[in-house]
Every structure is written in C-alpha cells, then in structure tokens.
C-alpha cells in the first residue's frame, strides 16, 4: 500500500485537502504548533466562512537572549471566543543543525481569558544559539 493510499485513508469525510495538508505539514523551526488541531484550524468553507481561525491563534512569537546569555522564547496567544481557555505549552529547543538539545520539555499551564490574550515564556539552559518549536495543546 502506497503512502498516498495511507494518506487518503486518514482523511475523514468533509475534510478538505487544505485541512489535511495542515495536519501533515512539517512544522519546521522557529514556529508554533497546535498539537490539538481544533484549537487553531483554518476551514475551507462552513459556518465561519473560508480561512477563519476557530478558537486560538498565535498573535506573535520569537526568541531573544537574556542577560546571562541563555535563549528565551515567547508566544502571545489570542483567544477568539467568549470562553476562557486553559492551555498547556512547551518549548523544544534545537541546535542550528536541527538537533534536539532539550532532554524532556515540560508542559506549562497558561490561562487565556475570553476575547483576550496571554503570553507564554520559556528559557533555555545553555548559552548556545538555538532554534525553537513551541507546542500548544488543551490542558489535560
């Protein structure tokens, strides 16, 4: 069975090619990944119209350096709903060659009030120049 056959078997009824590609897309570095797909999803059509974010989105993210030389990443999450959310976020740090440098990143809880935003921050342990990937999921 080929890869395309397997990918086709994963597609649920009503899922567009765009929605499937969002799930299968390689996340890359210096990005934010929503591990719970329904927190940040673009629809090709439906009640909210095309290309609308359903619940949460990244209002910005980046990396800087502290006074001690470690890296610090930040993420601003925006809640587009009338409901308070509690999410968890963690950062995976990578060397410039793409090698993971953190042993076990820890999920941190972050409340995101209704129609508001919240900021998540995480610092690295070492002082080497790093890349990052921030993962976000609903709190468990």
C-alpha positions as CSV (number, residue, x, y, z in Angstrom):
1,X,0.0,0.0,0.0
2,X,1.5,3.3,-1.0
3,X,1.8,6.5,1.1
4,X,-0.9,8.2,-0.9
5,X,-3.3,5.4,-0.1
6,X,-2.5,5.7,3.5
7,X,-2.9,9.4,3.5
8,X,-6.3,9.0,1.7
9,X,-7.4,6.6,4.4
10,X,-6.7,9.2,7.1
11,X,-8.9,11.8,5.5
12,X,-12.3,12.0,7.2
13,X,-15.4,12.8,5.3
14,X,-15.7,16.6,4.8
15,X,-12.0,17.3,5.4
16,X,-10.7,19.4,2.6
17,X,-7.2,18.9,1.0
18,X,-6.2,22.1,2.8
19,X,-7.2,20.8,6.2
20,X,-5.4,17.5,5.5
21,X,-2.2,19.4,4.5
22,X,-2.4,21.4,7.7
23,X,-2.3,18.2,9.7
24,X,0.5,16.6,7.7
25,X,2.7,19.7,7.3
26,X,6.2,19.6,8.6
27,X,6.4,22.2,11.4
28,X,9.9,23.4,10.8
29,X,11.9,25.6,13.3
30,X,11.0,28.9,15.0
31,X,7.4,28.1,14.7
32,X,4.3,27.4,16.8
33,X,2.5,24.1,16.5
34,X,-1.0,23.5,17.8
35,X,-0.9,19.9,19.0
36,X,-4.7,19.9,19.4
37,X,-5.7,20.5,15.9
38,X,-9.1,22.0,16.8
39,X,-7.6,24.9,18.8
40,X,-6.2,26.6,15.6
41,X,-7.8,25.4,12.4
42,X,-8.5,27.0,9.1
43,X,-11.6,26.0,7.3
44,X,-12.1,26.0,3.6
45,X,-15.8,26.6,4.0
46,X,-18.5,26.4,6.6
47,X,-20.4,28.5,9.2
48,X,-17.4,30.8,9.8
49,X,-16.5,31.2,6.1
50,X,-13.2,30.4,4.5
51,X,-9.9,30.6,6.2
52,X,-11.2,31.6,9.7
53,X,-9.5,30.6,13.0
54,X,-11.8,28.7,15.2
55,X,-10.5,29.3,18.8
56,X,-6.9,30.4,19.4
57,X,-4.2,31.8,17.3
58,X,-0.6,33.0,17.7
59,X,-0.5,36.8,17.8
60,X,3.3,36.6,17.6
61,X,6.3,34.6,18.8
62,X,10.0,34.9,18.8
63,X,13.3,34.3,20.5
64,X,15.7,36.6,22.3
65,X,18.6,36.4,24.8
66,X,18.7,37.1,28.5
67,X,21.3,39.0,30.4
68,X,23.0,35.7,31.2
69,X,23.2,34.7,27.6
70,X,20.5,32.0,27.5
71,X,17.8,32.0,24.9
72,X,14.2,33.0,25.8
73,X,11.2,32.2,23.6
74,X,7.9,33.9,23.9
75,X,4.4,33.3,22.4
76,X,1.4,35.6,22.6
77,X,-1.8,33.5,22.3
78,X,-5.1,35.2,21.3
79,X,-8.5,33.8,22.3
80,X,-11.1,34.5,19.7
81,X,-14.0,33.1,21.7
82,X,-16.3,34.1,24.5
83,X,-14.9,31.3,26.7
84,X,-11.9,31.1,29.0
85,X,-9.3,28.6,27.9
86,X,-6.6,26.9,29.8
87,X,-3.9,25.5,27.5
88,X,-0.5,24.0,28.0
89,X,2.6,25.0,26.1
90,X,6.1,23.6,25.9
91,X,9.3,24.6,24.0
92,X,11.6,22.2,22.2
93,X,15.0,23.7,21.6
94,X,17.2,22.7,18.6
95,X,20.8,23.4,17.7
96,X,21.5,25.3,14.5
97,X,21.9,21.9,12.8
98,X,18.4,20.9,13.9
99,X,19.4,18.5,16.7
100,X,17.2,18.5,19.8
101,X,19.1,19.9,22.7
102,X,16.4,19.5,25.5
103,X,16.0,16.3,27.3
104,X,12.3,16.5,28.3
105,X,10.5,19.7,27.7
106,X,7.8,20.3,30.4
107,X,4.2,21.4,29.6
108,X,3.3,24.6,31.4
109,X,-0.3,25.7,32.0
110,X,-1.4,29.0,30.6
111,X,-4.9,30.6,31.1
112,X,-6.1,32.5,28.1
113,X,-9.2,34.7,29.1
114,X,-12.1,35.1,26.8
115,X,-11.6,37.6,23.9
116,X,-8.1,38.4,25.3
117,X,-4.5,37.2,25.0
118,X,-1.8,35.7,27.2
119,X,1.9,35.4,26.9
120,X,4.0,32.2,27.4
121,X,7.8,32.4,28.0
122,X,10.5,29.7,28.3
123,X,14.2,29.9,28.8
124,X,16.9,27.5,27.6
125,X,19.5,26.1,29.9
126,X,22.6,26.7,27.7
127,X,24.0,29.7,26.0
128,X,24.5,28.3,22.5
129,X,22.5,29.8,19.6
130,X,19.2,27.9,19.3
131,X,16.1,27.4,17.2
132,X,12.8,26.5,18.8
133,X,9.4,24.9,18.3
134,X,6.6,25.9,20.7
135,X,3.8,23.3,21.0
136,X,0.3,24.2,22.4
137,X,-2.5,21.9,23.5
138,X,-5.6,22.0,25.6
139,X,-4.8,21.5,29.3
140,X,-5.1,17.9,30.5
